[in-house]
Amino acid sequence: MTAKDYLKQARYIDAEIKTKLLQAEELRELSVKATSTLSDMPGGLTRNKQKMEKTIVKIMMLAEEINKDINELIDLKAVIVKGIKDIDNKECRLVLEKRYLNYEKWEEIAADMHCSIDNIYKIHGKALKKFKILETLQ
C-alpha cells in the first residue's frame, strides 16, 4: 500500500460513517411513521409490534456498526497523526494534515498557505515520500 492510499483510508471510513448515520436516521424516521391500525382481525396489532421490534433491532445493529467504524477511524487517525508528526518539514506536515485529516480541497490548502496549487502538489509529493506507514501506535 502506498502512503497516499494509506492516508486516504480515513476519508473513506469517514464517508462510510456518514452514510450509515443517514441510514440510521431513515430507519428512525420510518419507525416513528409506523402506526398501529385498528382491525377486527386477530393478531393485527401483534404484527405491527413485531415490525417495530425488527426495525429497532436493525437500528441498534447499525448503531453498533457505526460505533465500530468510529473507533476504527479514531485509531487510524491517531496512527496517521503520529506518522505526520515524524516528518521534519513543517510545510509537508501541514499539507498532509489539511488534506488527510481535515479533508480539505487542494484549492483551499493553496489559498490558506498562500501558494499556487502546483506548489502544493510538489509539497504533497515530497511529503508522501517522507511519510512512513506505521502499523500501530507505539
Secondary structure, DSSP 8 states (H G I E B T S, - for coil): --HHHHHHHHHHHHHHHHHHHHHHHHHHHHHHH------SSTTHHHHHHHHHHHHHHHHHHHHHHHHHHHHHHHHHHHHHHHHHHT-S-HHHHHHHIIIIIS---HHHHHHHHT--HHHHHHHHHHHHHH----SS--
